[in-house]
Amino acid sequence: MEIKEVRVPSIDIDAELCKGCVLCVTECPKGVIEMTDTINHMGYTVAKYIGEGCTGCAICFYACPEPSTIVVHKK
């Protein structure tokens, strides 16, 4: 896994591990995650980070039932 320098909080969602449960979307207090029309190799629609506004609270990480699907990058 590549380590990147983080200037603002953000998240990465692994689309191939996402099962489209929508928990990260409903639990995000800033509303910066949305569901897409993209379907992964398992046949699930996947969530994605909109691209700005994340505070790094990691609620999405803890709400997600799939280990390693969401990575939170903090300052």
C-alpha positions in Angstrom: 0.0 0.0 0.0 1.3 3.4 -1.0 1.5 6.0 1.8 0.5 9.5 0.7 1.0 12.9 2.3 -2.3 14.1 3.6 -3.0 17.8 3.6 -6.7 17.6 4.3 -8.7 14.6 5.7 -10.1 12.3 3.1 -11.2 8.7 2.6 -10.5 5.9 0.1 -13.2 3.3 -0.6 -12.1 0.1 -2.2 -14.9 -0.5 -4.8 -14.1 -4.1 -5.2 -14.7 -4.8 -1.4 -17.8 -2.6 -1.1 -21.0 -4.5 -0.7 -23.3 -1.5 -1.1 -24.9 -1.7 2.3 -25.1 2.1 2.4 -24.1 2.3 6.1 -21.2 4.7 5.4 -23.5 7.0 3.4 -26.2 7.2 6.1 -23.7 7.6 9.0 -21.5 10.3 7.4 -22.2 13.5 9.3 -20.9 15.7 6.5 -22.6 13.8 3.6 -19.4 13.3 1.6 -20.1 9.7 0.6 -22.6 8.7 -2.1 -23.8 5.6 -3.8 -22.9 5.2 -7.5 -24.3 3.2 -10.4 -21.0 1.4 -10.7 -21.2 -2.4 -10.1 -18.2 -4.2 -8.8 -17.1 -7.8 -9.7 -19.4 -9.2 -7.0 -22.5 -7.5 -8.5 -22.9 -4.8 -5.8 -23.4 -1.1 -6.4 -20.6 0.8 -4.6 -20.1 3.9 -2.5 -17.6 6.7 -3.4 -16.1 9.7 -1.7 -17.4 12.9 -3.3 -14.0 14.6 -3.0 -14.2 17.3 -0.3 -15.6 18.1 3.1 -14.3 15.1 5.0 -13.4 15.9 8.6 -11.6 12.6 9.2 -14.0 11.5 11.9 -13.8 7.9 10.7 -17.5 7.2 11.4 -17.7 5.6 8.0 -14.8 3.3 8.8 -16.5 2.1 12.0 -19.9 1.7 10.3 -18.6 -0.4 7.5 -19.1 -4.1 8.1 -16.4 -5.1 5.6 -12.8 -4.9 6.9 -10.3 -2.8 4.9 -13.0 -1.3 2.6 -12.6 2.2 3.9 -9.3 3.9 4.7 -9.4 7.3 6.5 -6.6 9.7 5.9 -6.1 12.4 8.5 -3.8 15.3 8.7 
